[in-house]
Amino acid sequence: MEYEGSVARDPYGNFCLVWSDASNGDRNIYAQLYNSAAEPLWNDDGITLISADYYFINVQACRSGDGFFIVWEDAANGYDNLDLLGQFINDGGEMLWAADGVPLALTENSQRN
């Protein structure tokens, strides 16, 4: 089951779709780049940005330089203590930051994107 998606366009007519998915019991985050004809340019099933046994919410994408910046609220510490994490994916579909994203805001209580 897919949840919460976001779309960002590049200057070439392509668009990056990010979404969270709970089809395996956990809510993982995926990304896919499509061309202007809506054909996938990365793996057929997209790229898995993070996979864990807790939930992620409010996944957002934006274009930045030669790729896409993805940010999400991470519930690893519970829904009352959400943190912001992020990932940068270049146009070739490579994740350039740490495998499970990098912390952008880690303080007590919930952070919001």
N, C-alpha and C positions, 0 to 999 in steps of 0.2 A: 504494500500500500504506500503510495507516494504522498508526501506532505510538503507544504511550504516550498514553493519554488521562487526563483528570481532569474531574471534575464538581463544580460548586458551585451551591447553591440560593439563590434570593432569598426574601424573606418573602412573596411573592405566589404561590408555587407554581411559578414558572418555574425553569429550570435552565440553566446555561451549561456547555457541553461544549467543552473545548480538546483538541487532538490535533496530533501531527506527522504529516506525510504525505510520502512519497517517490515519488509517482506520476510526477512530471516529472523524476526523476533526483536532485533535491535533497530534503532533508528540511525542508519548510516547516512553519510553525505556523499553525493555523487556530482560530477560535472560532465558536460558534453558540449563540444563545439560543433555547430552546424553551419553549413554554407547557406547562401541565400535561397537555394532550392530545398532547404531543410534536410540535407543529407549529412549524416554524422561524419565528422572529420577525425575524431579520435576513436577509441575502441567502440565497437558496436553498442556495448552496454554502458559506455561512459567510463570515467575514471573515479575510483573510490578515493575520496579525500580523507576520510576517517571512518573507522569501524570499531565500535566498542560496545560494552554492555550497559550503556546508559544513553540518555537522549540528548539530542541537539535541537535547538529551535531557532526560528528567525534567521534562516540562511539567506545571505544577500551577496550579490555579485556586482562588480563594477570594472570597467575597462581602465587599465593603467599601463602606459608605456607599451611594451610588447607582450602583454598578457592580461590576465584577469586576477583581480584581488577578490578573495572570497572571505567573508567573515560570518561567524555564527556565535550564538549563545550556547555555552557548554554547561550541561547539568551534571558533570562528574561529581560535584560537591553538593548536589541537591538543588531543587528548584528555588529555594530561598537564598541560594548563594551562587547564582549564575555568573560565569566568567565569559569574557570575549576572547575568542581565538580566531586566527586567520591563517590563510594559505595563499601563496601566489603561484599561479599556473601560467607558464609561457604559452605562446601560440602553438607550439608543438605538442602540448599536453603534458609537459614535465612539471612536477611539483618542485619548486625551487627552495622551499623552506622545509622545516622539520616534518617528518612523515605524518604526524598527527596534528600539524598546525603549530603555530607559535602563539604564546599568550600575548594578548594586546592589553588586557585589563584584568588583573587578579587582585582584588581587594575584598574585604568582608562585604557581605550582602550582595545583591544582584547588580550586575553591570548590564547595560542595555545597548544594543546596536542601533 
